[in-house]
Amino acid sequence: MPQLDFYGAFTQAAQRCEKCGWTGPGSAMVSGERFGEGVDKHCPACGERWGFVQYSVTVTDDPPADWRSKIGRVAD
C-alpha cells in the first residue's frame, strides 16, 4: 500500500484502482479511517483501501506574508 503525497502531484494525476479499474484524479479518493498522523484513502467506486496520506507540517522562522492563502484542506 503506497504512502501518498496528497499535497503534491497525486491530487492532480490520474490514479487507477487495481481492484475495479476506476480511474480519476487522486483528489477524488475517499477519506477513510483517520489516525494521529494521517488518513487512509479509498477508491471512490469500490471502496478498496488504496493508500495512506500522512499529514505534513512545515515550520519556518520567516514565513511569506501570504502563507495562509497557500494552505488547502484535504478533500474528504
Backbone as ProteinMPNN parsed JSONL, in Angstrom:
{"seq_chain_A": "MPQLDFYGAFTQAAQRCEKCGWTGPGSAMVSGERFGEGVDKHCPACGERWGFVQYSVTVTDDPPADWRSKIGRVAD", "coords_chain_A": {"N_chain_A": [[0.841, -1.173, 0.0], [0.707, 2.132, -0.964], [2.273, 5.109, 0.388], [0.838, 8.161, 0.27], [1.388, 11.309, -1.303], [-0.462, 13.699, -0.681], [-0.461, 16.427, -0.967], [1.035, 16.953, -3.151], [1.754, 16.048, -6.526], [-0.013, 13.934, -6.66], [-2.76, 14.57, -6.212], [-3.611, 15.779, -8.57], [-2.864, 14.068, -10.627], [-3.757, 11.246, -12.712], [-5.167, 8.378, -11.275], [-5.394, 4.837, -10.682], [-7.502, 2.217, -9.752], [-6.593, -0.952, -8.869], [-8.285, -3.041, -8.241], [-10.984, -2.569, -9.187], [-10.719, -1.078, -11.487], [-11.346, 1.618, -11.664], [-10.628, 4.952, -12.677], [-9.263, 8.158, -12.094], [-8.678, 11.494, -10.766], [-6.38, 11.848, -8.002], [-7.455, 13.465, -6.054], [-10.094, 12.75, -5.954], [-10.255, 10.527, -4.408], [-11.597, 8.809, -1.572], [-11.766, 9.66, 1.868], [-10.856, 7.588, 4.565], [-10.445, 5.755, 7.526], [-9.136, 7.73, 10.132], [-6.013, 8.575, 11.508], [-3.617, 9.533, 14.046], [-1.441, 10.561, 12.6], [-2.335, 10.803, 9.992], [-4.519, 9.834, 7.242], [-6.431, 7.153, 5.831], [-6.876, 6.436, 2.343], [-9.403, 5.682, 0.004], [-10.719, 3.888, -2.833], [-13.123, 5.586, -4.771], [-15.091, 4.245, -6.154], [-15.245, 1.425, -5.544], [-14.45, 1.186, -2.933], [-12.08, 0.037, -2.078], [-9.21, -0.09, -0.04], [-6.689, 2.129, -0.667], [-4.37, 3.632, -0.152], [-2.259, 5.558, 2.12], [-2.371, 8.74, 3.517], [-0.1, 10.862, 4.861], [-0.221, 13.388, 7.22], [1.352, 16.524, 6.871], [3.54, 18.933, 8.25], [5.105, 21.981, 8.082], [7.529, 23.937, 9.555], [8.613, 27.225, 9.884], [10.925, 29.923, 10.363], [10.69, 32.342, 9.087], [8.125, 32.977, 7.545], [6.394, 33.467, 4.354], [4.412, 36.399, 3.66], [1.896, 35.778, 2.622], [1.259, 33.185, 3.464], [-1.003, 31.887, 4.575], [-2.856, 31.793, 2.505], [-1.935, 29.758, 0.967], [-2.527, 27.379, 2.116], [-4.331, 24.414, 1.98], [-7.313, 22.439, 2.246], [-7.611, 18.976, 2.874], [-9.384, 16.923, 0.733], [-12.435, 15.313, 1.589]], "CA_chain_A": [[0.0, 0.0, 0.0], [1.586, 3.301, -1.037], [2.045, 6.289, 1.214], [0.524, 9.152, -0.743], [1.722, 12.713, -1.099], [-1.707, 14.348, -1.088], [-0.237, 17.832, -1.265], [1.868, 17.037, -4.338], [1.174, 15.726, -7.826], [-1.023, 12.874, -6.523], [-4.128, 15.091, -6.305], [-3.913, 16.154, -9.948], [-2.538, 12.976, -11.551], [-4.717, 10.151, -12.858], [-4.898, 7.2, -10.453], [-6.174, 3.681, -11.121], [-7.728, 1.177, -8.753], [-6.281, -2.273, -9.428], [-9.374, -3.981, -7.972], [-12.179, -2.385, -10.024], [-10.391, -0.381, -12.719], [-11.688, 3.036, -11.628], [-9.562, 5.917, -12.886], [-9.629, 9.534, -11.807], [-7.629, 12.214, -10.035], [-6.206, 11.471, -6.6], [-8.332, 14.282, -5.21], [-11.408, 12.103, -5.885], [-10.21, 9.427, -3.448], [-12.431, 9.0, -0.389], [-11.054, 9.504, 3.137], [-11.325, 6.503, 5.415], [-10.091, 5.871, 8.938], [-8.133, 8.752, 10.441], [-5.066, 8.256, 12.566], [-2.936, 10.736, 14.513], [-0.509, 11.091, 11.612], [-2.885, 10.914, 8.646], [-5.811, 9.252, 6.906], [-6.474, 6.186, 4.728], [-7.622, 6.849, 1.159], [-10.09, 4.549, -0.603], [-11.276, 4.054, -4.174], [-14.492, 6.079, -4.655], [-16.026, 3.347, -6.838], [-15.444, 0.123, -4.898], [-14.12, 1.265, -1.515], [-10.803, -0.623, -1.791], [-8.195, 0.752, 0.616], [-5.739, 2.397, -1.745], [-3.109, 4.153, 0.362], [-2.288, 6.324, 3.369], [-1.862, 10.103, 3.413], [0.453, 11.341, 6.119], [-0.293, 14.83, 7.362], [2.678, 17.12, 6.956], [3.595, 20.276, 8.802], [6.416, 22.598, 7.914], [7.701, 25.079, 10.449], [9.651, 28.116, 9.393], [11.117, 31.13, 11.169], [10.415, 33.54, 8.296], [7.146, 32.586, 6.535], [5.959, 34.537, 3.469], [3.241, 37.114, 4.165], [0.656, 35.161, 2.127], [1.293, 31.746, 3.735], [-2.335, 31.346, 4.845], [-3.55, 31.557, 1.235], [-1.365, 28.559, 0.339], [-2.97, 26.211, 2.865], [-5.541, 23.816, 1.425], [-7.921, 21.364, 3.025], [-7.642, 17.67, 2.232], [-10.76, 16.565, 0.363], [-12.99, 14.144, 2.274]], "C_chain_A": [[0.888, 1.239, 0.0], [1.261, 4.345, 0.022], [1.931, 7.438, 0.233], [0.946, 10.554, -0.326], [0.524, 13.528, -1.565], [-1.492, 15.794, -1.488], [0.622, 18.021, -2.506], [1.089, 16.682, -5.591], [0.052, 14.693, -7.738], [-2.439, 13.395, -6.741], [-4.538, 15.374, -7.738], [-3.745, 14.996, -10.932], [-3.631, 11.915, -11.583], [-4.252, 8.955, -12.035], [-5.792, 6.068, -10.95], [-6.288, 2.675, -9.999], [-7.488, -0.179, -9.423], [-7.436, -3.258, -9.245], [-10.526, -3.828, -8.964], [-11.918, -1.649, -11.336], [-10.774, 1.093, -12.75], [-10.461, 3.874, -11.926], [-10.099, 7.31, -12.616], [-8.518, 10.214, -11.049], [-7.558, 11.753, -8.584], [-7.111, 12.259, -5.666], [-9.728, 13.689, -5.08], [-11.432, 10.924, -4.914], [-10.989, 9.794, -2.186], [-11.583, 8.792, 0.866], [-11.702, 8.396, 3.951], [-10.967, 6.777, 6.863], [-8.967, 6.885, 9.124], [-7.285, 8.293, 11.619], [-4.407, 9.551, 12.99], [-2.056, 11.372, 13.461], [-1.112, 11.268, 10.228], [-4.205, 10.191, 8.489], [-5.652, 8.233, 5.771], [-7.249, 6.791, 3.57], [-8.153, 5.592, 0.478], [-10.569, 4.904, -2.003], [-12.725, 4.539, -4.037], [-15.527, 5.167, -5.303], [-16.308, 2.073, -6.047], [-15.097, 0.118, -3.411], [-12.819, 0.586, -1.123], [-9.837, 0.359, -1.121], [-7.022, 0.898, -0.337], [-4.393, 2.879, -1.246], [-3.328, 4.974, 1.616], [-1.672, 7.687, 3.122], [-1.371, 10.528, 4.787], [0.351, 12.857, 6.134], [1.119, 15.371, 7.47], [2.559, 18.549, 7.466], [5.011, 20.784, 8.608], [6.475, 23.83, 8.8], [8.839, 25.926, 9.904], [9.74, 29.35, 10.287], [10.693, 32.391, 10.428], [9.409, 33.207, 7.184], [6.799, 33.749, 5.607], [4.665, 35.157, 3.993], [1.926, 36.438, 3.768], [0.555, 33.669, 2.434], [-0.089, 31.154, 3.965], [-3.091, 31.013, 3.555], [-3.052, 30.291, 0.537], [-1.758, 27.281, 1.039], [-4.273, 25.701, 2.249], [-6.031, 22.683, 2.301], [-7.877, 20.075, 2.219], [-9.096, 17.311, 1.96], [-11.197, 15.322, 1.114], [-13.518, 13.14, 1.287]], "O_chain_A": [[1.74, 1.382, 0.878], [0.126, 4.45, 0.488], [2.846, 7.663, -0.56], [0.87, 10.926, 0.845], [0.49, 13.995, -2.704], [-2.269, 16.336, -2.275], [0.91, 19.159, -2.878], [-0.099, 16.983, -5.699], [-0.757, 14.591, -8.66], [-3.242, 12.727, -7.391], [-5.71, 15.22, -8.083], [-4.418, 14.956, -11.962], [-4.341, 11.713, -10.598], [-3.085, 8.567, -12.092], [-6.828, 6.316, -11.567], [-5.293, 2.32, -9.367], [-8.118, -0.5, -10.43], [-7.556, -4.212, -10.013], [-11.0, -4.816, -9.524], [-12.791, -1.598, -12.203], [-10.552, 1.76, -13.761], [-9.364, 3.545, -11.476], [-11.266, 7.597, -12.886], [-7.514, 9.582, -10.72], [-8.559, 11.321, -8.011], [-7.488, 11.767, -4.602], [-10.478, 14.081, -4.186], [-12.498, 10.38, -4.625], [-11.028, 10.959, -1.789], [-10.778, 7.863, 0.927], [-12.925, 8.28, 4.017], [-11.159, 7.884, 7.367], [-7.986, 6.898, 8.38], [-7.778, 7.707, 12.583], [-4.618, 10.581, 12.349], [-1.928, 12.596, 13.422], [-0.457, 11.838, 9.355], [-4.923, 9.959, 9.461], [-4.841, 8.424, 4.865], [-8.177, 7.572, 3.783], [-7.462, 4.578, 0.384], [-10.797, 6.072, -2.317], [-13.486, 3.961, -3.261], [-16.72, 5.3, -5.03], [-17.463, 1.679, -5.892], [-15.41, -0.839, -2.704], [-12.481, 0.559, 0.061], [-9.669, 1.491, -1.576], [-6.431, -0.094, -0.764], [-3.367, 2.568, -1.852], [-4.449, 5.074, 2.116], [-0.572, 7.784, 2.578], [-2.133, 10.551, 5.753], [0.775, 13.531, 5.195], [1.984, 14.75, 8.088], [1.609, 19.268, 7.155], [5.985, 20.103, 8.93], [5.568, 24.663, 8.787], [9.888, 25.412, 9.516], [8.75, 29.766, 10.89], [10.37, 33.4, 11.056], [9.783, 33.158, 6.012], [6.895, 34.906, 6.018], [3.906, 34.494, 4.701], [0.945, 36.521, 4.506], [-0.163, 32.951, 1.738], [-0.326, 30.009, 3.581], [-3.873, 30.063, 3.518], [-3.696, 29.808, -0.394], [-1.365, 26.197, 0.606], [-5.205, 26.473, 2.025], [-5.252, 22.046, 3.01], [-8.086, 20.091, 1.006], [-9.938, 17.388, 2.854], [-10.42, 14.379, 1.263], [-14.023, 12.09, 1.684]]}, "name": "protein", "num_of_chains": 1, "seq": "MPQLDFYGAFTQAAQRCEKCGWTGPGSAMVSGERFGEGVDKHCPACGERWGFVQYSVTVTDDPPADWRSKIGRVAD"}
